[in-house]
Amino acid sequence: MQDFEKLGVFYLGKEYDLAAKKRTENLVLYDSRDLVTHAVCVGMTGSGKTGLCISLLEEAAIDGVPAIVIDPKGDLANLMLTFPELRGADFLPWVNEEEARKKGIEPAAYAETQAALWKKGLAEWGQDGKRIGQLRASAEFAIYTPGSSAGIPLSILKSFQAPEKVVLEDGDLRRERVATTATSLLALVGVDADPVQSREHILLSTILDSAWRQGQDLDLAGIIQQIQNPPVQRIGVFDLDSFFPSKERFGLAMTLNNLLASPGFSAWLEGEPLDIGRLLWTPAGKPRVAIVSIAHLSDAERMFFVSLLLTQVLGWMRTQSGTTSLRALLYMDEIFGFFPPVANPPSKPPLLTLLKQARAYGLGVVLATQNPVDLDYKGLGNTGTWLLGRLQTERDKQRVLEGLEGASGGAAFDRAAMERTLAGLGNRVFLMHNVHEDAPVVFESRWAMSYLRGPLTRVQIKQLMAERPAADGSPPAKTAAGTSAGAAASLAPETRQAGDAATSRPVLPPDIPQFFVRPRAPVDELVYEPRILAIGRIYYADARAGVATDEEFAVLAEPAARVDWDGAESTPVRDADLERIPAEGDAFFGVVPPEAAKGRSYLEWGKAYAEWLYRSRRLELFRSPATGVVSKPGETERDFRIRLQTAAREKRDMVVEKVRQNYAPRLARLEERIRTAEAAVEREKSQSTQQSLQTAVSIGATILGAFLGRKTISASSIGRATTAVRGAGRVLKERDDVGRAAGNAQELAAGRDELQRTLDDEIARVQAAVDPLTEPLERVTIAPKKKDVAVSMTALVWVPYRRDARGGIAPV
């Protein structure tokens, strides 16, 4: 059997002969790079679609490609059911006990039969427990359950935070993120909002856009407050109250507040943040298959979450460098309702953008459905790979044929032949139409390594995940409902007792620079506390490391005669967050220490801060000894290793392609010589057979003539016998010719096999290169020069707090 463990190729199955109705021994190996042009898999229930797609995800994981898997039915959680030992005891907790009862056997015995079935099925396809172990070692698998604690909960709070800079600077992408977030949130509370006609949608979009343009994060509580007190006074040419009266805005705020206050919604605010990078890779940089199970959610909740997830994927994608290799996969099972041909649900715009643009970033999108008529085939026009299984109705076939014809890009498309092929497909038999290949291929999908037991319930997911650590290696973090995650949250301890505070603002000398941090939302009892804000910038340069960069450092410190810079808190506060005057309304002010009331103190603090930066701040980088590549400033070890993996995959793909191109002509020439030699064997065999027959006839006729003719043997009969003997000699010669031709063909085939082994060895040497995930990294420390340290601000800053029910204060 051919070897399927090759670099950058996915083992999907074996070619299938529709006429003979049996599979052949020709492997179907799919180039991973073809997935950057995306794929769609269509097949009715029972066609084997889920098994094929799970096999595809298994192959990607073995190749070190991470994936986000959106699972609306619970089938794809089967990716967690992998048992290298293939023991019945491993299968027992997951077998269908109802199925066992129907068969009249105990669950334990049924588990043994399932284990035996899987062992036999894998063996038929050249797989075993060792390959399952390889799958488990190549990637981490985890189940996430938004809105539920069955798996790893996902918090949606990050979805309302300001997007990445690259998204904010792209007007189209920012508007798309705003519109999708607004539509999804309103759909969750039952408001069918048109982006152009709906006041609710326009107001919510205005709030989101205004905050994000200023780099401000929002949470649901902040959105509710801003609906009551929007950041704008006019919308279009109308004043705010004419466009959306305050009483009606209060109704919308109450609707969202009811959502926030409902006990069930708190689960949406707990757990890990909806961060795409954290979903795709572990803290150590290991690839992860993140199975996002949404089977437990209502239709509105599914649409809400999927739309938010897709917009987050878009934002993450925009921050990545371009690549021609497959960096990551986004797979969604049962796309029904999320990508319809006519309607425009909030999930559709980001999905369309991904299908159009993700190729440049190495993100492959794979969509699957059993409802072909519910797909927007125009949107799938650029999809490079179509995996088509058995279809239920004639209407389904016609819709798929329309999509295939549209995806052919103007190339010749034999609709009638394709229709006949689709009609002949059976269980686990698929037609693959790949624009990167010369012709479609019919194949039978291989046996999945994961145990396909069917959908998992929330109880089973909880049981399965209880045995595994959280995706970040620790218990999932809990986030209190309604807690703000703004910049000021890092400015002080979470809650502390209020010191002496006055209602009047302290009068300070005019030479003291003082500012106010802008509160993110209105506060009933606002308390301002004095802090020293120091902002400095360091320029780092190292020619050997190829580094020339600068970093800004901002800290907030308690005012004192000698400020403790070691104990100061790093802060995200910058010039854009500062005001010259306090917020409107009554406010309390903390006491200003005597040192902070002297102008010269700020000059001294600035010098001391510059000295502290020079002594204590170092740029810590990582270097890969194997490649010499140095990490970027601010790049964590995890992110650096992820970047090295992507670079290694790109280099691997290029080297493998070059090796294959070098060997391709030689292999092609040998294949042609083998075909010629085999044809010669057949020709010589045919001639040998014909000569043998003629000789046999001649000898037989001579013998019969001698016995049935005259009693004495004549000269003519002796002549005929001599001719017959010479014919026998020619038979022997023909047989020798056959042997020589066969030997020549075998010699050529042996040479072909040897050349193939040499090719495989060269490719294996590429694969044996240093693994970026485990390679020991060197530390590179770059110290600044004194002249490269500059302090741009040392000022008194009033930081906003709110008074809590216990009389203490907490950050706004």
GICOR-V273734 format. One record per residue. N is the residue number from 1. RES is the residue in one small letter. NEAR is the number of other C-alpha atoms within 8 Angstrom. D_LAST is the distance of its C-alpha to the last C-alpha in Angstrom with 2 decimals. Layout:
n/res/near/d_last
N/RES/NEAR/D_LAST
N/RES/NEAR/D_LAST
//
This chain:
n/res/near/d_last
1/m/3/66.73
2/q/5/64.60
3/d/5/61.64
4/f/9/58.27
5/e/6/56.05
6/k/6/55.71
7/l/10/52.93
8/g/9/50.65
9/v/11/52.61
10/f/12/51.78
11/y/13/54.58
12/l/13/54.52
13/g/13/58.04
14/k/14/61.67
15/e/14/63.58
16/y/12/65.22
17/d/11/68.66
18/l/9/68.50
19/a/4/72.29
20/a/5/73.01
21/k/7/69.94
22/k/7/69.00
23/r/10/66.63
24/t/8/67.99
25/e/7/67.17
26/n/7/65.45
27/l/11/61.80
28/v/10/59.07
29/l/10/56.73
30/y/9/53.81
31/d/9/52.44
32/s/12/48.68
33/r/9/48.23
34/d/11/49.56
35/l/13/46.37
36/v/15/44.33
37/t/12/46.08
38/h/14/44.80
39/a/14/46.80
40/v/11/47.33
41/c/14/49.09
42/v/15/50.84
43/g/14/52.92
44/m/12/53.65
45/t/7/52.94
46/g/6/55.25
47/s/13/55.74
48/g/12/53.99
49/k/15/51.07
50/t/8/48.44
51/g/11/50.66
52/l/13/51.11
53/c/9/47.41
54/i/12/46.62
55/s/13/49.39
56/l/11/47.86
57/l/9/44.48
58/e/11/46.40
59/e/10/48.19
60/a/12/45.00
61/a/16/43.48
62/i/11/46.69
63/d/9/46.43
64/g/9/42.89
65/v/12/41.24
66/p/15/37.90
67/a/14/37.26
68/i/13/34.77
69/v/13/36.86
70/i/12/35.77
71/d/16/37.79
72/p/9/38.12
73/k/11/41.05
74/g/13/40.51
75/d/11/43.60
76/l/12/41.94
77/a/14/40.55
78/n/13/44.22
79/l/11/43.34
80/m/8/42.16
81/l/9/45.67
82/t/10/47.55
83/f/12/50.15
84/p/10/51.99
85/e/5/54.51
86/l/12/55.28
87/r/9/56.08
88/g/13/56.43
89/a/9/54.11
90/d/8/51.30
91/f/14/51.91
92/l/12/52.40
93/p/6/48.80
94/w/6/48.40
95/v/11/51.77
96/n/7/52.17
97/e/7/53.89
98/e/6/55.00
99/e/7/56.78
100/a/12/58.43
101/r/10/59.70
102/k/7/61.16
103/k/6/63.07
104/g/6/64.24
105/i/9/62.94
106/e/8/60.54
107/p/11/57.02
108/a/9/57.89
109/a/8/61.01
110/y/12/59.16
111/a/13/56.59
112/e/13/59.54
113/t/9/60.93
114/q/11/57.59
115/a/12/57.40
116/a/10/61.00
117/l/8/60.31
118/w/10/57.39
119/k/11/59.43
120/k/8/62.36
121/g/9/60.28
122/l/13/58.55
123/a/9/61.92
124/e/7/63.42
125/w/9/60.83
126/g/6/61.19
127/q/9/58.02
128/d/10/57.50
129/g/11/55.11
130/k/8/54.83
131/r/9/53.27
132/i/12/50.81
133/g/10/49.87
134/q/9/49.44
135/l/11/47.08
136/r/10/44.90
137/a/7/44.91
138/s/11/44.02
139/a/14/40.63
140/e/11/38.13
141/f/11/37.94
142/a/12/35.00
143/i/13/34.24
144/y/12/30.79
145/t/14/30.19
146/p/15/27.18
147/g/13/26.45
148/s/9/28.55
149/s/10/28.74
150/a/11/32.45
151/g/12/31.95
152/i/16/28.90
153/p/17/25.99
154/l/15/24.14
155/s/15/20.53
156/i/10/20.19
157/l/11/16.44
158/k/9/17.59
159/s/9/19.74
160/f/12/16.99
161/q/11/15.68
162/a/11/17.27
163/p/8/20.88
164/e/9/22.74
165/k/6/23.92
166/v/9/27.43
167/v/12/26.43
168/l/12/24.53
169/e/7/27.60
170/d/8/29.98
171/g/8/29.94
172/d/6/31.86
173/l/9/29.80
174/r/11/26.48
175/r/9/27.95
176/e/10/29.33
177/r/9/26.01
178/v/11/24.37
179/a/11/27.41
180/t/15/27.71
181/t/12/24.09
182/a/11/24.38
183/t/13/27.86
184/s/14/27.04
185/l/9/24.11
186/l/12/26.27
187/a/12/29.25
188/l/10/27.45
189/v/9/27.12
190/g/7/30.69
191/v/7/30.26
192/d/6/33.01
193/a/11/31.50
194/d/8/33.62
195/p/9/31.69
196/v/6/33.94
197/q/7/34.68
198/s/9/31.69
199/r/8/29.27
200/e/8/26.70
201/h/15/27.08
202/i/11/27.05
203/l/9/23.89
204/l/11/22.00
205/s/11/23.48
206/t/8/22.49
207/i/13/18.79
208/l/11/18.92
209/d/10/21.13
210/s/9/19.17
211/a/12/15.89
212/w/13/17.97
213/r/9/20.15
214/q/7/17.31
215/g/7/16.38
216/q/11/13.05
217/d/12/12.46
218/l/14/12.30
219/d/13/12.56
220/l/10/14.68
221/a/11/12.18
222/g/11/10.90
223/i/11/14.65
224/i/11/15.57
225/q/12/13.36
226/q/11/14.83
227/i/14/18.24
228/q/10/18.07
229/n/6/16.82
230/p/9/18.02
231/p/7/17.44
232/v/6/21.23
233/q/7/23.79
234/r/8/26.81
235/i/9/27.79
236/g/5/31.15
237/v/5/33.30
238/f/8/31.92
239/d/10/29.19
240/l/11/26.32
241/d/7/27.67
242/s/7/31.16
243/f/9/30.12
244/f/9/27.88
245/p/9/27.88
246/s/8/24.74
247/k/6/26.55
248/e/8/27.28
249/r/11/23.79
250/f/10/22.67
251/g/8/25.26
252/l/10/23.85
253/a/12/20.31
254/m/8/21.98
255/t/9/23.90
256/l/10/20.93
257/n/10/19.16
258/n/8/22.44
259/l/9/22.32
260/l/12/18.84
261/a/8/20.01
262/s/8/23.38
263/p/5/24.08
264/g/7/25.62
265/f/11/22.71
266/s/13/20.61
267/a/12/23.13
268/w/13/22.00
269/l/15/18.54
270/e/14/20.14
271/g/12/22.07
272/e/12/22.40
273/p/9/20.67
274/l/13/23.03
275/d/9/23.94
276/i/9/27.55
277/g/7/28.32
278/r/8/27.36
279/l/12/29.50
280/l/14/32.47
281/w/13/32.64
282/t/14/32.02
283/p/8/30.13
284/a/8/33.64
285/g/12/34.38
286/k/11/36.85
287/p/14/37.29
288/r/15/35.97
289/v/15/37.19
290/a/13/34.12
291/i/14/35.53
292/v/12/32.97
293/s/15/34.54
294/i/13/33.71
295/a/8/36.84
296/h/6/34.97
297/l/9/32.89
298/s/6/34.03
299/d/6/35.18
300/a/10/32.07
301/e/9/29.79
302/r/10/32.03
303/m/12/31.88
304/f/13/28.08
305/f/10/27.68
306/v/9/30.63
307/s/14/29.46
308/l/12/26.01
309/l/9/27.82
310/l/11/30.32
311/t/11/27.81
312/q/12/26.10
313/v/9/29.64
314/l/11/30.30
315/g/12/27.29
316/w/11/28.27
317/m/10/31.87
318/r/9/31.18
319/t/8/29.86
320/q/7/33.14
321/s/5/36.32
322/g/7/39.42
323/t/10/42.02
324/t/11/45.23
325/s/12/44.84
326/l/14/43.07
327/r/12/39.58
328/a/11/38.13
329/l/13/38.95
330/l/12/37.18
331/y/11/39.38
332/m/11/39.11
333/d/12/41.67
334/e/11/42.81
335/i/11/41.31
336/f/10/42.73
337/g/6/40.53
338/f/9/38.10
339/f/14/40.53
340/p/12/42.98
341/p/9/45.59
342/v/5/44.87
343/a/5/41.47
344/n/9/38.21
345/p/8/35.57
346/p/12/32.12
347/s/14/33.39
348/k/11/36.32
349/p/11/34.98
350/p/14/33.13
351/l/10/36.17
352/l/9/38.54
353/t/10/36.61
354/l/10/36.77
355/l/14/40.50
356/k/8/41.08
357/q/8/39.02
358/a/14/38.34
359/r/13/41.84
360/a/9/40.99
361/y/14/38.29
362/g/14/40.43
363/l/14/38.57
364/g/16/41.13
365/v/15/40.49
366/v/12/42.77
367/l/12/42.99
368/a/12/45.22
369/t/12/46.54
370/q/9/49.51
371/n/11/49.31
372/p/10/50.63
373/v/7/50.76
374/d/10/46.97
375/l/11/46.29
376/d/10/45.80
377/y/10/48.64
378/k/8/48.09
379/g/8/44.67
380/l/10/46.45
381/g/9/49.07
382/n/9/47.93
383/t/12/47.73
384/g/13/50.12
385/t/14/51.03
386/w/14/52.10
387/l/12/52.88
388/l/11/54.92
389/g/19/56.14
390/r/14/58.27
391/l/12/57.40
392/q/6/58.10
393/t/6/59.39
394/e/7/61.29
395/r/7/58.43
396/d/12/56.09
397/k/11/58.61
398/q/8/58.97
399/r/10/55.22
400/v/9/54.98
401/l/11/58.01
402/e/9/56.44
403/g/12/53.35
404/l/9/55.55
405/e/10/57.63
406/g/11/54.59
407/a/11/53.29
408/s/10/56.71
409/g/6/55.91
410/g/5/59.38
411/a/5/61.26
412/a/5/64.25
413/f/6/63.20
414/d/6/65.88
415/r/8/64.44
416/a/6/67.47
417/a/7/67.49
418/m/9/63.77
419/e/10/64.26
420/r/8/67.09
421/t/9/64.96
422/l/13/62.08
423/a/7/64.66
424/g/7/65.89
425/l/12/62.61
426/g/9/62.36
427/n/9/59.98
428/r/11/58.00
429/v/15/59.92
430/f/14/57.91
431/l/15/58.66
432/m/12/56.55
433/h/10/56.55
434/n/10/55.01
435/v/8/55.25
436/h/6/55.46
437/e/6/58.71
438/d/5/62.16
439/a/6/62.60
440/p/9/60.89
441/v/8/61.51
442/v/12/61.98
443/f/15/60.80
444/e/12/60.20
445/s/12/56.75
446/r/11/56.80
447/w/10/56.02
448/a/11/52.30
449/m/9/51.40
450/s/11/48.67
451/y/10/50.03
452/l/9/49.84
453/r/8/49.62
454/g/7/47.80
455/p/10/44.33
456/l/10/42.29
457/t/7/40.64
458/r/9/37.14
459/v/7/38.92
460/q/8/40.85
461/i/13/37.83
462/k/11/36.13
463/q/8/39.39
464/l/8/39.68
465/m/13/36.17
466/a/7/36.31
467/e/6/38.80
468/r/6/36.65
469/p/10/33.51
470/a/9/30.27
471/a/8/30.34
472/d/9/28.31
473/g/6/30.59
474/s/7/28.20
475/p/7/26.96
476/p/10/24.55
477/a/7/20.90
478/k/8/19.22
479/t/9/15.90
480/a/8/14.62
481/a/8/14.96
482/g/8/12.06
483/t/8/9.59
484/s/10/7.50
485/a/8/9.18
486/g/10/7.83
487/a/10/8.78
488/a/11/6.03
489/a/11/6.52
490/s/10/9.82
491/l/11/9.39
492/a/8/10.07
493/p/8/11.48
494/e/7/9.84
495/t/8/10.69
496/r/8/12.87
497/q/7/14.81
498/a/9/14.09
499/g/6/16.75
500/d/6/18.87
501/a/10/16.98
502/a/9/18.79
503/t/8/18.23
504/s/7/20.04
505/r/7/18.99
506/p/7/21.14
507/v/4/24.12
508/l/6/24.65
509/p/8/27.66
510/p/5/27.72
511/d/5/28.36
512/i/12/24.92
513/p/8/22.67
514/q/9/19.21
515/f/12/16.35
516/f/13/12.89
517/v/12/10.13
518/r/10/9.63
519/p/9/6.48
520/r/8/7.21
521/a/8/7.97
522/p/6/9.30
523/v/8/7.95
524/d/5/11.04
525/e/9/10.65
526/l/12/8.71
527/v/14/9.53
528/y/12/10.29
529/e/11/11.70
530/p/13/14.54
531/r/12/15.01
532/i/12/17.90
533/l/13/17.34
534/a/14/20.57
535/i/12/21.54
536/g/14/24.97
537/r/12/27.21
538/i/12/30.07
539/y/11/33.04
540/y/15/34.75
541/a/10/38.31
542/d/9/40.86
543/a/7/43.89
544/r/5/45.07
545/a/6/41.81
546/g/8/41.57
547/v/9/38.14
548/a/9/37.09
549/t/8/33.35
550/d/8/30.54
551/e/8/27.06
552/e/8/24.07
553/f/8/22.15
554/a/13/18.95
555/v/11/17.63
556/l/13/15.49
557/a/13/17.62
558/e/10/18.05
559/p/11/20.47
560/a/9/23.94
561/a/6/27.59
562/r/5/27.68
563/v/9/24.37
564/d/9/24.14
565/w/8/23.58
566/d/4/24.44
567/g/6/21.49
568/a/10/19.01
569/e/10/16.27
570/s/9/16.77
571/t/10/14.00
572/p/6/13.99
573/v/11/13.12
574/r/7/16.30
575/d/5/18.02
576/a/6/16.88
577/d/8/13.20
578/l/11/14.50
579/e/9/15.66
580/r/7/18.37
581/i/6/17.14
582/p/7/14.03
583/a/6/12.58
584/e/4/15.15
585/g/4/15.45
586/d/7/15.50
587/a/10/13.19
588/f/13/13.91
589/f/13/14.66
590/g/12/15.37
591/v/11/18.92
592/v/8/20.18
593/p/8/22.81
594/p/6/26.27
595/e/9/26.30
596/a/12/23.32
597/a/10/25.28
598/k/10/28.15
599/g/10/28.50
600/r/6/30.68
601/s/10/28.07
602/y/12/26.17
603/l/9/29.48
604/e/8/30.14
605/w/11/26.71
606/g/12/27.19
607/k/8/30.61
608/a/8/29.47
609/y/11/26.70
610/a/12/29.41
611/e/8/31.73
612/w/10/29.19
613/l/11/28.57
614/y/11/32.37
615/r/6/33.01
616/s/6/30.32
617/r/9/29.39
618/r/8/31.86
619/l/9/31.98
620/e/9/32.85
621/l/13/34.68
622/f/12/36.97
623/r/12/40.54
624/s/12/42.71
625/p/9/46.16
626/a/5/47.90
627/t/5/46.74
628/g/7/45.51
629/v/7/42.31
630/v/10/39.32
631/s/9/35.69
632/k/7/33.38
633/p/8/30.75
634/g/4/27.58
635/e/9/29.64
636/t/6/29.40
637/e/9/32.67
638/r/10/32.02
639/d/9/31.57
640/f/12/34.53
641/r/11/36.73
642/i/12/35.82
643/r/8/36.83
644/l/9/40.00
645/q/11/40.85
646/t/10/40.59
647/a/8/42.70
648/a/9/45.19
649/r/9/45.55
650/e/11/46.20
651/k/8/48.77
652/r/10/50.31
653/d/11/50.74
654/m/8/52.37
655/v/9/54.69
656/v/11/55.68
657/e/8/56.42
658/k/8/58.49
659/v/11/60.42
660/r/9/61.12
661/q/8/62.31
662/n/8/64.60
663/y/9/66.19
664/a/8/66.28
665/p/8/69.53
666/r/8/71.36
667/l/11/70.31
668/a/8/71.29
669/r/8/74.71
670/l/12/75.31
671/e/9/74.34
672/e/8/76.81
673/r/9/79.55
674/i/11/78.90
675/r/8/79.25
676/t/8/82.49
677/a/12/83.78
678/e/11/83.01
679/a/8/84.82
680/a/9/87.78
681/v/12/87.82
682/e/8/88.03
683/r/8/90.77
684/e/13/92.80
685/k/11/92.46
686/s/8/93.75
687/q/9/96.69
688/s/12/97.48
689/t/8/97.54
690/q/8/99.79
691/q/12/102.20
692/s/10/102.40
693/l/8/103.34
694/q/9/105.99
695/t/13/107.48
696/a/8/107.62
697/v/8/109.43
698/s/10/111.84
699/i/11/112.73
700/g/8/113.18
701/a/8/115.45
702/t/12/117.57
703/i/9/118.06
704/l/9/118.96
705/g/9/121.35
706/a/11/123.07
707/f/8/123.58
708/l/6/124.36
709/g/7/126.43
710/r/8/129.65
711/k/6/130.74
712/t/4/130.71
713/i/8/127.59
714/s/7/128.07
715/a/6/126.84
716/s/6/124.48
717/s/11/122.82
718/i/9/122.42
719/g/8/120.84
720/r/10/118.40
721/a/11/117.51
722/t/8/116.92
723/t/8/114.58
724/a/12/112.68
725/v/10/112.29
726/r/8/110.93
727/g/11/108.44
728/a/10/107.35
729/g/8/106.79
730/r/9/104.56
731/v/12/102.55
732/l/8/101.92
733/k/8/100.89
734/e/13/98.50
735/r/11/96.98
736/d/8/96.56
737/d/9/94.87
738/v/12/92.43
739/g/8/91.64
740/r/8/91.08
741/a/13/88.80
742/a/11/86.78
743/g/8/86.55
744/n/9/85.35
745/a/12/82.61
746/q/8/81.52
747/e/8/81.49
748/l/11/79.32
749/a/10/76.94
750/a/8/76.73
751/g/9/75.94
752/r/11/73.20
753/d/8/71.69
754/e/8/71.88
755/l/9/70.17
756/q/9/67.41
757/r/8/66.96
758/t/8/66.72
759/l/11/64.06
760/d/8/62.10
761/d/8/62.45
762/e/9/61.04
763/i/11/58.08
764/a/9/57.61
765/r/8/57.52
766/v/10/54.63
767/q/8/52.83
768/a/6/53.56
769/a/6/51.47
770/v/6/48.59
771/d/7/45.77
772/p/9/42.49
773/l/10/40.63
774/t/5/42.61
775/e/8/43.83
776/p/6/42.96
777/l/8/40.87
778/e/8/41.40
779/r/8/38.71
780/v/8/38.69
781/t/8/37.00
782/i/11/36.80
783/a/8/36.25
784/p/13/35.47
785/k/8/37.91
786/k/6/36.89
787/k/5/37.55
788/d/9/35.15
789/v/14/32.04
790/a/9/30.33
791/v/12/27.25
792/s/8/25.92
793/m/9/23.22
794/t/14/22.63
795/a/12/20.45
796/l/13/18.30
797/v/12/14.72
798/w/12/12.25
799/v/12/8.81
800/p/15/6.02
801/y/12/4.99
802/r/13/6.03
803/r/12/9.58
804/d/8/10.83
805/a/5/14.44
806/r/4/15.94
807/g/8/15.05
808/g/11/12.77
809/i/13/9.19
810/a/12/6.54
811/p/14/3.78
812/v/13/0.00
//
